Amino acid sequence: MITKEMITRINELARKKRADGLTAEETAEQKKLYAAYLASIRGQMKNMLDSIEFVDDPKTARLH
């Protein structure tokens, strides 16, 4: 799960990268945070798509 602190840290690292560059440790931290963020977004999308329920029977549905 992504927390506000994680989002804040992602933004801090992004600003620092643009302004001054990152150290090797900060680059590794940024990659780890980005991976966690993307995994969370993908999980949310998967849950949303998995919860979709089709109401019409495709065999009886007609195009108008």
All heavy atoms as a GROMACS GRO file, in nm:
protein
  512
    1MET      N    1   0.085  -0.118   0.000
    1MET     CA    2   0.000   0.000   0.000
    1MET      C    3   0.089   0.124   0.000
    1MET      O    4   0.189   0.132   0.069
    1MET     CB    5  -0.090  -0.002   0.123
    1MET     CG    6  -0.183   0.112   0.127
    1MET     SD    7  -0.298   0.088   0.264
    1MET     CE    8  -0.354   0.251   0.284
    2ILE      N    9   0.048   0.221  -0.074
    2ILE     CA   10   0.122   0.345  -0.086
    2ILE      C   11   0.071   0.443   0.020
    2ILE      O   12  -0.049   0.464   0.033
    2ILE     CB   13   0.105   0.406  -0.226
    2ILE    CG1   14   0.162   0.312  -0.332
    2ILE    CG2   15   0.170   0.542  -0.236
    2ILE    CD1   16   0.309   0.288  -0.319
    3THR      N   17   0.163   0.501   0.094
    3THR     CA   18   0.127   0.597   0.198
    3THR      C   19   0.159   0.739   0.150
    3THR      O   20   0.232   0.757   0.052
    3THR     CB   21   0.205   0.570   0.328
    3THR    OG1   22   0.345   0.587   0.301
    3THR    CG2   23   0.180   0.429   0.379
    4LYS      N   24   0.106   0.835   0.221
    4LYS     CA   25   0.136   0.976   0.188
    4LYS      C   26   0.284   1.004   0.202
    4LYS      O   27   0.341   1.081   0.125
    4LYS     CB   28   0.056   1.069   0.278
    4LYS     CG   29  -0.091   1.073   0.245
    4LYS     CD   30  -0.164   1.173   0.332
    4LYS     CE   31  -0.312   1.171   0.297
    4LYS     NZ   32  -0.386   1.274   0.371
    5GLU      N   33   0.347   0.939   0.301
    5GLU     CA   34   0.491   0.958   0.321
    5GLU      C   35   0.570   0.907   0.201
    5GLU      O   36   0.670   0.968   0.160
    5GLU     CB   37   0.537   0.887   0.448
    5GLU     CG   38   0.483   0.948   0.576
    5GLU     CD   39   0.340   0.904   0.609
    5GLU    OE1   40   0.292   0.804   0.553
    5GLU    OE2   41   0.277   0.974   0.691
    6MET      N   42   0.526   0.795   0.144
    6MET     CA   43   0.594   0.740   0.026
    6MET      C   44   0.580   0.834  -0.093
    6MET      O   45   0.677   0.858  -0.165
    6MET     CB   46   0.540   0.601  -0.008
    6MET     CG   47   0.579   0.495   0.094
    6MET     SD   48   0.500   0.336   0.063
    6MET     CE   49   0.601   0.277  -0.071
    7ILE      N   50   0.461   0.887  -0.112
    7ILE     CA   51   0.438   0.982  -0.222
    7ILE      C   52   0.524   1.107  -0.202
    7ILE      O   53   0.586   1.157  -0.297
    7ILE     CB   54   0.288   1.021  -0.232
    7ILE    CG1   55   0.203   0.898  -0.265
    7ILE    CG2   56   0.267   1.132  -0.335
    7ILE    CD1   57   0.223   0.841  -0.401
    8THR      N   58   0.529   1.155  -0.079
    8THR     CA   59   0.611   1.272  -0.048
    8THR      C   60   0.757   1.244  -0.081
    8THR      O   61   0.826   1.326  -0.142
    8THR     CB   62   0.595   1.311   0.100
    8THR    OG1   63   0.458   1.341   0.123
    8THR    CG2   64   0.681   1.431   0.136
    9ARG      N   65   0.806   1.126  -0.042
    9ARG     CA   66   0.945   1.091  -0.067
    9ARG      C   67   0.972   1.076  -0.217
    9ARG      O   68   1.077   1.119  -0.266
    9ARG     CB   69   0.983   0.963   0.008
    9ARG     CG   70   1.127   0.926  -0.004
    9ARG     CD   71   1.218   1.030   0.059
    9ARG     NE   72   1.357   0.988   0.045
    9ARG     CZ   73   1.460   1.068   0.040
    9ARG    NH1   74   1.443   1.198   0.053
    9ARG    NH2   75   1.581   1.022   0.024
   10ILE      N   76   0.880   1.017  -0.290
   10ILE     CA   77   0.894   1.006  -0.436
   10ILE      C   78   0.909   1.144  -0.497
   10ILE      O   79   0.996   1.168  -0.581
   10ILE     CB   80   0.773   0.930  -0.497
   10ILE    CG1   81   0.779   0.782  -0.463
   10ILE    CG2   82   0.767   0.951  -0.648
   10ILE    CD1   83   0.653   0.705  -0.500
   11ASN      N   84   0.824   1.238  -0.453
   11ASN     CA   85   0.830   1.374  -0.506
   11ASN      C   86   0.959   1.445  -0.467
   11ASN      O   87   1.017   1.517  -0.549
   11ASN     CB   88   0.708   1.453  -0.460
   11ASN     CG   89   0.581   1.405  -0.526
   11ASN    OD1   90   0.584   1.354  -0.639
   11ASN    ND2   91   0.470   1.418  -0.458
   12GLU      N   92   1.005   1.423  -0.344
   12GLU     CA   93   1.131   1.483  -0.300
   12GLU      C   94   1.247   1.434  -0.387
   12GLU      O   95   1.331   1.513  -0.430
   12GLU     CB   96   1.160   1.447  -0.154
   12GLU     CG   97   1.074   1.517  -0.053
   12GLU     CD   98   1.093   1.461   0.088
   12GLU    OE1   99   1.171   1.365   0.107
   12GLU    OE2  100   1.028   1.514   0.180
   13LEU      N  101   1.251   1.304  -0.409
   13LEU     CA  102   1.359   1.248  -0.491
   13LEU      C  103   1.352   1.297  -0.635
   13LEU      O  104   1.455   1.323  -0.698
   13LEU     CB  105   1.357   1.096  -0.484
   13LEU     CG  106   1.397   1.035  -0.349
   13LEU    CD1  107   1.368   0.886  -0.347
   13LEU    CD2  108   1.544   1.062  -0.319
   14ALA      N  109   1.232   1.311  -0.687
   14ALA     CA  110   1.216   1.360  -0.824
   14ALA      C  111   1.267   1.503  -0.836
   14ALA      O  112   1.337   1.537  -0.932
   14ALA     CB  113   1.070   1.350  -0.867
   15ARG      N  114   1.231   1.587  -0.738
   15ARG     CA  115   1.280   1.725  -0.740
   15ARG      C  116   1.431   1.731  -0.728
   15ARG      O  117   1.498   1.807  -0.799
   15ARG     CB  118   1.215   1.806  -0.627
   15ARG     CG  119   1.074   1.852  -0.658
   15ARG     CD  120   1.021   1.951  -0.556
   15ARG     NE  121   1.002   1.892  -0.424
   15ARG     CZ  122   0.894   1.825  -0.386
   15ARG    NH1  123   0.794   1.809  -0.472
   15ARG    NH2  124   0.884   1.776  -0.265
   16LYS      N  125   1.486   1.650  -0.638
   16LYS     CA  126   1.631   1.650  -0.618
   16LYS      C  127   1.703   1.599  -0.743
   16LYS      O  128   1.808   1.650  -0.782
   16LYS     CB  129   1.670   1.564  -0.498
   16LYS     CG  130   1.819   1.572  -0.470
   16LYS     CD  131   1.857   1.503  -0.342
   16LYS     CE  132   2.006   1.528  -0.322
   16LYS     NZ  133   2.077   1.422  -0.267
   17LYS      N  134   1.644   1.500  -0.809
   17LYS     CA  135   1.705   1.447  -0.931
   17LYS      C  136   1.715   1.555  -1.038
   17LYS      O  137   1.817   1.568  -1.106
   17LYS     CB  138   1.623   1.328  -0.983
   17LYS     CG  139   1.682   1.262  -1.105
   17LYS     CD  140   1.597   1.144  -1.148
   17LYS     CE  141   1.655   1.076  -1.271
   17LYS     NZ  142   1.574   0.962  -1.313
   18ARG      N  143   1.610   1.634  -1.052
   18ARG     CA  144   1.611   1.742  -1.150
   18ARG      C  145   1.709   1.854  -1.112
   18ARG      O  146   1.775   1.911  -1.197
   18ARG     CB  147   1.470   1.801  -1.167
   18ARG     CG  148   1.377   1.714  -1.248
   18ARG     CD  149   1.249   1.787  -1.283
   18ARG     NE  150   1.172   1.829  -1.166
   18ARG     CZ  151   1.082   1.756  -1.104
   18ARG    NH1  152   1.057   1.633  -1.145
   18ARG    NH2  153   1.016   1.803  -1.000
   19ALA      N  154   1.716   1.884  -0.984
   19ALA     CA  155   1.797   1.996  -0.938
   19ALA      C  156   1.945   1.962  -0.926
   19ALA      O  157   2.030   2.032  -0.981
   19ALA     CB  158   1.744   2.048  -0.804
   20ASP      N  159   1.976   1.857  -0.852
   20ASP     CA  160   2.115   1.829  -0.816
   20ASP      C  161   2.165   1.692  -0.859
   20ASP      O  162   2.284   1.666  -0.855
   20ASP     CB  163   2.133   1.837  -0.663
   20ASP     CG  164   2.088   1.970  -0.606
   20ASP    OD1  165   2.110   2.073  -0.672
   20ASP    OD2  166   2.031   1.970  -0.496
   21GLY      N  167   2.075   1.603  -0.892
   21GLY     CA  168   2.113   1.466  -0.918
   21GLY      C  169   2.100   1.384  -0.791
   21GLY      O  170   2.087   1.438  -0.681
   22LEU      N  171   2.102   1.253  -0.806
   22LEU     CA  172   2.085   1.163  -0.692
   22LEU      C  173   2.211   1.082  -0.668
   22LEU      O  174   2.286   1.052  -0.761
   22LEU     CB  175   1.968   1.067  -0.718
   22LEU     CG  176   1.829   1.128  -0.737
   22LEU    CD1  177   1.729   1.019  -0.772
   22LEU    CD2  178   1.784   1.203  -0.614
   23THR      N  179   2.230   1.042  -0.543
   23THR     CA  180   2.337   0.950  -0.510
   23THR      C  181   2.294   0.811  -0.551
   23THR      O  182   2.177   0.787  -0.585
   23THR     CB  183   2.367   0.952  -0.359
   23THR    OG1  184   2.252   0.901  -0.289
   23THR    CG2  185   2.402   1.092  -0.309
   24ALA      N  186   2.385   0.716  -0.544
   24ALA     CA  187   2.352   0.577  -0.579
   24ALA      C  188   2.244   0.522  -0.486
   24ALA      O  189   2.153   0.451  -0.530
   24ALA     CB  190   2.478   0.490  -0.572
   25GLU      N  191   2.255   0.556  -0.357
   25GLU     CA  192   2.154   0.509  -0.260
   25GLU      C  193   2.017   0.570  -0.290
   25GLU      O  194   1.915   0.501  -0.282
   25GLU     CB  195   2.195   0.543  -0.117
   25GLU     CG  196   2.316   0.470  -0.067
   25GLU     CD  197   2.445   0.545  -0.094
   25GLU    OE1  198   2.441   0.667  -0.124
   25GLU    OE2  199   2.552   0.482  -0.086
   26GLU      N  200   2.015   0.698  -0.325
   26GLU     CA  201   1.889   0.764  -0.355
   26GLU      C  202   1.828   0.709  -0.484
   26GLU      O  203   1.706   0.693  -0.494
   26GLU     CB  204   1.909   0.914  -0.366
   26GLU     CG  205   1.938   0.980  -0.232
   26GLU     CD  206   1.983   1.124  -0.243
   26GLU    OE1  207   2.042   1.161  -0.348
   26GLU    OE2  208   1.961   1.199  -0.148
   27THR      N  209   1.912   0.678  -0.582
   27THR     CA  210   1.862   0.620  -0.706
   27THR      C  211   1.799   0.484  -0.679
   27THR      O  212   1.691   0.453  -0.730
   27THR     CB  213   1.976   0.606  -0.809
   27THR    OG1  214   2.030   0.736  -0.835
   27THR    CG2  215   1.927   0.546  -0.939
   28ALA      N  216   1.864   0.404  -0.595
   28ALA     CA  217   1.809   0.272  -0.560
   28ALA      C  218   1.677   0.289  -0.483
   28ALA      O  219   1.580   0.216  -0.507
   28ALA     CB  220   1.909   0.194  -0.476
   29GLU      N  221   1.672   0.385  -0.391
   29GLU     CA  222   1.549   0.411  -0.316
   29GLU      C  223   1.438   0.455  -0.409
   29GLU      O  224   1.323   0.410  -0.397
   29GLU     CB  225   1.575   0.518  -0.210
   29GLU     CG  226   1.453   0.553  -0.128
   29GLU     CD  227   1.473   0.669  -0.032
   29GLU    OE1  228   1.581   0.733  -0.035
   29GLU    OE2  229   1.380   0.696   0.045
   30GLN      N  230   1.472   0.542  -0.504
   30GLN     CA  231   1.371   0.590  -0.599
   30GLN      C  232   1.315   0.475  -0.682
   30GLN      O  233   1.194   0.464  -0.701
   30GLN     CB  234   1.431   0.697  -0.689
   30GLN     CG  235   1.330   0.762  -0.781
   30GLN     CD  236   1.392   0.864  -0.874
   30GLN    OE1  237   1.498   0.840  -0.932
   30GLN    NE2  238   1.328   0.978  -0.888
   31LYS      N  239   1.401   0.387  -0.730
   31LYS     CA  240   1.355   0.272  -0.809
   31LYS      C  241   1.264   0.183  -0.726
   31LYS      O  242   1.161   0.135  -0.775
   31LYS     CB  243   1.474   0.194  -0.862
   31LYS     CG  244   1.545   0.262  -0.975
   31LYS     CD  245   1.660   0.179  -1.028
   31LYS     CE  246   1.731   0.252  -1.141
   31LYS     NZ  247   1.838   0.174  -1.199
   32LYS      N  248   1.300   0.162  -0.599
   32LYS     CA  249   1.219   0.078  -0.511
   32LYS      C  250   1.082   0.142  -0.487
   32LYS      O  251   0.979   0.074  -0.493
   32LYS     CB  252   1.293   0.059  -0.378
   32LYS     CG  253   1.220  -0.025  -0.278
   32LYS     CD  254   1.300  -0.036  -0.149
   32LYS     CE  255   1.216  -0.098  -0.040
   32LYS     NZ  256   1.281  -0.091   0.091
   33LEU      N  257   1.081   0.273  -0.464
   33LEU     CA  258   0.954   0.343  -0.441
   33LEU      C  259   0.867   0.343  -0.566
   33LEU      O  260   0.746   0.322  -0.558
   33LEU     CB  261   0.980   0.488  -0.396
   33LEU     CG  262   1.033   0.504  -0.254
   33LEU    CD1  263   1.079   0.647  -0.231
   33LEU    CD2  264   0.929   0.464  -0.152
   34TYR      N  265   0.928   0.367  -0.683
   34TYR     CA  266   0.852   0.363  -0.809
   34TYR      C  267   0.792   0.224  -0.832
   34TYR      O  268   0.677   0.212  -0.873
   34TYR     CB  269   0.940   0.400  -0.928
   34TYR     CG  270   0.965   0.547  -0.948
   34TYR    CD1  271   1.075   0.591  -1.021
   34TYR    CD2  272   0.880   0.644  -0.897
   34TYR    CE1  273   1.100   0.726  -1.041
   34TYR    CE2  274   0.904   0.779  -0.916
   34TYR     CZ  275   1.014   0.819  -0.988
   34TYR     OH  276   1.037   0.952  -1.008
   35ALA      N  277   0.870   0.120  -0.805
   35ALA     CA  278   0.821  -0.016  -0.824
   35ALA      C  279   0.702  -0.045  -0.732
   35ALA      O  280   0.602  -0.103  -0.775
   35ALA     CB  281   0.933  -0.117  -0.799
   36ALA      N  282   0.712  -0.001  -0.606
   36ALA     CA  283   0.601  -0.021  -0.512
   36ALA      C  284   0.478   0.058  -0.556
   36ALA      O  285   0.365   0.008  -0.549
   36ALA     CB  286   0.644   0.021  -0.372
   37TYR      N  287   0.500   0.180  -0.603
   37TYR     CA  288   0.389   0.264  -0.648
   37TYR      C  289   0.319   0.201  -0.768
   37TYR      O  290   0.195   0.189  -0.770
   37TYR     CB  291   0.442   0.403  -0.684
   37TYR     CG  292   0.337   0.497  -0.736
   37TYR    CD1  293   0.248   0.560  -0.649
   37TYR    CD2  294   0.324   0.524  -0.872
   37TYR    CE1  295   0.151   0.646  -0.695
   37TYR    CE2  296   0.228   0.610  -0.919
   37TYR     CZ  297   0.141   0.671  -0.831
   37TYR     OH  298   0.044   0.756  -0.878
   38LEU      N  299   0.396   0.157  -0.866
   38LEU     CA  300   0.337   0.095  -0.984
   38LEU      C  301   0.266  -0.035  -0.951
   38LEU      O  302   0.159  -0.065  -1.005
   38LEU     CB  303   0.443   0.073  -1.091
   38LEU     CG  304   0.496   0.200  -1.157
   38LEU    CD1  305   0.610   0.167  -1.253
   38LEU    CD2  306   0.386   0.274  -1.231
   39ALA      N  307   0.323  -0.114  -0.861
   39ALA     CA  308   0.258  -0.239  -0.819
   39ALA      C  309   0.124  -0.210  -0.752
   39ALA      O  310   0.025  -0.281  -0.775
   39ALA     CB  311   0.349  -0.317  -0.725
   40SER      N  312   0.120  -0.104  -0.674
   40SER     CA  313  -0.005  -0.066  -0.608
   40SER      C  314  -0.110  -0.024  -0.710
   40SER      O  315  -0.226  -0.066  -0.702
   40SER     CB  316   0.022   0.048  -0.510
   40SER     OG  317  -0.099   0.092  -0.452
   41ILE      N  318  -0.070   0.059  -0.806
   41ILE     CA  319  -0.164   0.104  -0.910
   41ILE      C  320  -0.213  -0.014  -0.992
   41ILE      O  321  -0.333  -0.027  -1.020
   41ILE     CB  322  -0.097   0.210  -1.001
   41ILE    CG1  323  -0.062   0.334  -0.922
   41ILE    CG2  324  -0.186   0.244  -1.120
   41ILE    CD1  325  -0.179   0.407  -0.860
   42ARG      N  326  -0.123  -0.103  -1.028
   42ARG     CA  327  -0.163  -0.222  -1.105
   42ARG      C  328  -0.259  -0.308  -1.026
   42ARG      O  329  -0.357  -0.362  -1.080
   42ARG     CB  330  -0.040  -0.302  -1.145
   42ARG     CG  331   0.040  -0.237  -1.254
   42ARG     CD  332   0.160  -0.322  -1.294
   42ARG     NE  333   0.240  -0.253  -1.392
   42ARG     CZ  334   0.367  -0.219  -1.374
   42ARG    NH1  335   0.432  -0.251  -1.263
   42ARG    NH2  336   0.433  -0.156  -1.470
   43GLY      N  337  -0.233  -0.323  -0.896
   43GLY     CA  338  -0.323  -0.401  -0.811
   43GLY      C  339  -0.462  -0.339  -0.804
   43GLY      O  340  -0.563  -0.410  -0.809
   44GLN      N  341  -0.466  -0.207  -0.791
   44GLN     CA  342  -0.595  -0.138  -0.788
   44GLN      C  343  -0.672  -0.158  -0.918
   44GLN      O  344  -0.793  -0.183  -0.917
   44GLN     CB  345  -0.574   0.011  -0.762
   44GLN     CG  346  -0.527   0.044  -0.624
   44GLN     CD  347  -0.493   0.192  -0.608
   44GLN    OE1  348  -0.531   0.276  -0.690
   44GLN    NE2  349  -0.420   0.224  -0.504
   45MET      N  350  -0.601  -0.147  -1.030
   45MET     CA  351  -0.666  -0.165  -1.160
   45MET      C  352  -0.716  -0.309  -1.176
   45MET      O  353  -0.827  -0.332  -1.224
   45MET     CB  354  -0.571  -0.131  -1.274
   45MET     CG  355  -0.545   0.017  -1.289
   45MET     SD  356  -0.695   0.112  -1.325
   45MET     CE  357  -0.743   0.043  -1.482
   46LYS      N  358  -0.635  -0.406  -1.134
   46LYS     CA  359  -0.675  -0.546  -1.144
   46LYS      C  360  -0.800  -0.572  -1.060
   46LYS      O  361  -0.895  -0.635  -1.106
   46LYS     CB  362  -0.562  -0.637  -1.100
   46LYS     CG  363  -0.595  -0.784  -1.115
   46LYS     CD  364  -0.480  -0.871  -1.071
   46LYS     CE  365  -0.505  -1.018  -1.086
   46LYS     NZ  366  -0.637  -1.068  -1.067
   47ASN      N  367  -0.802  -0.519  -0.937
   47ASN     CA  368  -0.919  -0.536  -0.851
   47ASN      C  369  -1.042  -0.473  -0.913
   47ASN      O  370  -1.152  -0.529  -0.908
   47ASN     CB  371  -0.894  -0.477  -0.713
   47ASN     CG  372  -0.799  -0.560  -0.631
   47ASN    OD1  373  -0.781  -0.679  -0.655
   47ASN    ND2  374  -0.736  -0.498  -0.533
   48MET      N  375  -1.025  -0.355  -0.972
   48MET     CA  376  -1.137  -0.287  -1.034
   48MET      C  377  -1.189  -0.368  -1.154
   48MET      O  378  -1.310  -0.389  -1.168
   48MET     CB  379  -1.097  -0.147  -1.080
   48MET     CG  380  -1.213  -0.066  -1.135
   48MET     SD  381  -1.174   0.105  -1.172
   48MET     CE  382  -1.039   0.091  -1.285
   49LEU      N  383  -1.098  -0.417  -1.236
   49LEU     CA  384  -1.140  -0.494  -1.353
   49LEU      C  385  -1.200  -0.628  -1.312
   49LEU      O  386  -1.295  -0.676  -1.375
   49LEU     CB  387  -1.023  -0.515  -1.448
   49LEU     CG  388  -0.974  -0.388  -1.517
   49LEU    CD1  389  -0.845  -0.416  -1.596
   49LEU    CD2  390  -1.080  -0.330  -1.608
   50ASP      N  391  -1.146  -0.688  -1.208
   50ASP     CA  392  -1.200  -0.816  -1.161
   50ASP      C  393  -1.341  -0.802  -1.103
   50ASP      O  394  -1.417  -0.898  -1.100
   50ASP     CB  395  -1.108  -0.878  -1.055
   50ASP     CG  396  -0.981  -0.934  -1.114
   50ASP    OD1  397  -0.974  -0.952  -1.238
   50ASP    OD2  398  -0.886  -0.960  -1.037
   51SER      N  399  -1.374  -0.682  -1.057
   51SER     CA  400  -1.506  -0.663  -0.996
   51SER      C  401  -1.614  -0.627  -1.098
   51SER      O  402  -1.731  -0.618  -1.062
   51SER     CB  403  -1.498  -0.554  -0.889
   51SER     OG  404  -1.475  -0.429  -0.948
   52ILE      N  405  -1.576  -0.610  -1.224
   52ILE     CA  406  -1.675  -0.579  -1.327
   52ILE      C  407  -1.763  -0.701  -1.350
   52ILE      O  408  -1.715  -0.814  -1.364
   52ILE     CB  409  -1.606  -0.538  -1.459
   52ILE    CG1  410  -1.535  -0.405  -1.440
   52ILE    CG2  411  -1.709  -0.529  -1.573
   52ILE    CD1  412  -1.454  -0.362  -1.560
   53GLU      N  413  -1.891  -0.677  -1.351
   53GLU     CA  414  -1.987  -0.784  -1.372
   53GLU      C  415  -2.069  -0.752  -1.496
   53GLU      O  416  -2.128  -0.644  -1.507
   53GLU     CB  417  -2.080  -0.796  -1.251
   53GLU     CG  418  -2.180  -0.906  -1.264
   53GLU     CD  419  -2.269  -0.915  -1.140
   53GLU    OE1  420  -2.221  -0.883  -1.031
   53GLU    OE2  421  -2.386  -0.952  -1.156
   54PHE      N  422  -2.070  -0.845  -1.590
   54PHE     CA  423  -2.149  -0.827  -1.710
   54PHE      C  424  -2.293  -0.863  -1.679
   54PHE      O  425  -2.321  -0.969  -1.624
   54PHE     CB  426  -2.096  -0.914  -1.824
   54PHE     CG  427  -1.960  -0.868  -1.872
   54PHE    CD1  428  -1.845  -0.930  -1.824
   54PHE    CD2  429  -1.948  -0.765  -1.962
   54PHE    CE1  430  -1.720  -0.887  -1.866
   54PHE    CE2  431  -1.824  -0.722  -2.004
   54PHE     CZ  432  -1.709  -0.784  -1.956
   55VAL      N  433  -2.385  -0.776  -1.718
   55VAL     CA  434  -2.525  -0.795  -1.686
   55VAL      C  435  -2.598  -0.860  -1.803
   55VAL      O  436  -2.679  -0.951  -1.784
   55VAL     CB  437  -2.591  -0.660  -1.649
   55VAL    CG1  438  -2.739  -0.678  -1.621
   55VAL    CG2  439  -2.520  -0.599  -1.530
   56ASP      N  440  -2.570  -0.817  -1.925
   56ASP     CA  441  -2.638  -0.871  -2.042
   56ASP      C  442  -2.575  -1.004  -2.083
   56ASP      O  443  -2.454  -1.020  -2.080
   56ASP     CB  444  -2.629  -0.775  -2.160
   56ASP     CG  445  -2.705  -0.646  -2.134
   56ASP    OD1  446  -2.799  -0.649  -2.053
   56ASP    OD2  447  -2.669  -0.544  -2.195
   57ASP      N  448  -2.659  -1.096  -2.123
   57ASP     CA  449  -2.611  -1.222  -2.176
   57ASP      C  450  -2.564  -1.195  -2.320
   57ASP      O  451  -2.643  -1.150  -2.403
   57ASP     CB  452  -2.722  -1.325  -2.175
   57ASP     CG  453  -2.678  -1.462  -2.224
   57ASP    OD1  454  -2.557  -1.479  -2.251
   57ASP    OD2  455  -2.763  -1.551  -2.236
   58PRO      N  456  -2.439  -1.222  -2.351
   58PRO     CA  457  -2.388  -1.190  -2.486
   58PRO      C  458  -2.462  -1.266  -2.596
   58PRO      O  459  -2.467  -1.220  -2.709
   58PRO     CB  460  -2.241  -1.229  -2.481
   58PRO     CG  461  -2.217  -1.293  -2.351
   58PRO     CD  462  -2.337  -1.279  -2.267
   59LYS      N  463  -2.524  -1.379  -2.565
   59LYS     CA  464  -2.595  -1.457  -2.666
   59LYS      C  465  -2.728  -1.390  -2.704
   59LYS      O  466  -2.775  -1.408  -2.815
   59LYS     CB  467  -2.622  -1.598  -2.616
   59LYS     CG  468  -2.495  -1.677  -2.593
   59LYS     CD  469  -2.527  -1.813  -2.535
   59LYS     CE  470  -2.396  -1.886  -2.504
   59LYS     NZ  471  -2.421  -2.009  -2.431
   60THR      N  472  -2.783  -1.315  -2.611
   60THR     CA  473  -2.913  -1.254  -2.640
   60THR      C  474  -2.903  -1.104  -2.663
   60THR      O  475  -3.003  -1.041  -2.698
   60THR     CB  476  -3.012  -1.278  -2.523
   60THR    OG1  477  -2.958  -1.221  -2.404
   60THR    CG2  478  -3.035  -1.426  -2.505
   61ALA      N  479  -2.788  -1.047  -2.643
   61ALA     CA  480  -2.773  -0.903  -2.662
   61ALA      C  481  -2.783  -0.869  -2.811
   61ALA      O  482  -2.733  -0.942  -2.897
   61ALA     CB  483  -2.637  -0.856  -2.608
   62ARG      N  484  -2.848  -0.760  -2.840
   62ARG     CA  485  -2.865  -0.717  -2.978
   62ARG      C  486  -2.804  -0.580  -2.995
   62ARG      O  487  -2.807  -0.496  -2.906
   62ARG     CB  488  -3.013  -0.708  -3.014
   62ARG     CG  489  -3.082  -0.840  -3.009
   62ARG     CD  490  -3.225  -0.822  -3.048
   62ARG     NE  491  -3.296  -0.948  -3.021
   62ARG     CZ  492  -3.425  -0.956  -3.010
   62ARG    NH1  493  -3.500  -0.851  -3.023
   62ARG    NH2  494  -3.482  -1.073  -2.985
   63LEU      N  495  -2.750  -0.556  -3.111
   63LEU     CA  496  -2.700  -0.423  -3.145
   63LEU      C  497  -2.814  -0.342  -3.201
   63LEU      O  498  -2.892  -0.387  -3.282
   63LEU     CB  499  -2.587  -0.433  -3.247
   63LEU     CG  500  -2.462  -0.508  -3.201
   63LEU    CD1  501  -2.364  -0.520  -3.316
   63LEU    CD2  502  -2.398  -0.436  -3.084
   64HIS      N  503  -2.823  -0.218  -3.157
   64HIS     CA  504  -2.931  -0.131  -3.205
   64HIS      C  505  -2.881  -0.036  -3.308
   64HIS      O  506  -2.780   0.015  -3.309
   64HIS     CB  507  -2.992  -0.052  -3.088
   64HIS     CG  508  -3.056  -0.141  -2.987
   64HIS    ND1  509  -3.173  -0.206  -3.009
   64HIS    CD2  510  -3.018  -0.175  -2.861
   64HIS    CE1  511  -3.205  -0.275  -2.901
   64HIS    NE2  512  -3.111  -0.257  -2.810
   0.00000   0.00000   0.00000
